[in-house]
Amino acid sequence: MHIVDRILLGVYALVVGVVALFAALWAAGWDVVARWAARIDPVAVLAVCILLVVVSLRFLFLRGAPADPAAVVLHRTEGDVSIALEAVEQMATRVARQIRGVDELTARVHPSGERVAIRLKVVVKPDVAVPPLIEQLQLSVREYVEQTSGLGVSDVRVYVSGVAGEVLWKGNRDRRRVL
């Protein structure tokens, strides 16, 4: 549901609530409500009623945005194949962890038709050249996922979030510092 629809729903609920409250007070016999209602212009009441009906119809036929699919569907001549996004994440994680220089890793998969975009968040080991590591990650993950799942990979983006604990030398002592 878009933000405009959420705001509209909030205003709609407030108006319907106030109208229901006044109707309940009028039905209970409160003369104050009856006197106040007698002063209201019938055209204004008609306009509010028409607006409420239109908004009611809008919400009745409103279709929310489809939820993010939990799987990617491959349409084949023999039938459809569904591959869970979690399975694709596991594939990407498995191959990326095997690459020398990766210390920690998380993978996220974003579907787009029969293709996926893969996002990797990595912590690299100290003294590793980052550009070749990223290139190897991108190439290995793309090839493995495409060959294993049959899905097309639109892109593999790597975010290096840090460097694992590295050893800094000071004189005769060494200190471990986590960046």
Disulfide bonds with the S-S distance in Angstrom:
none
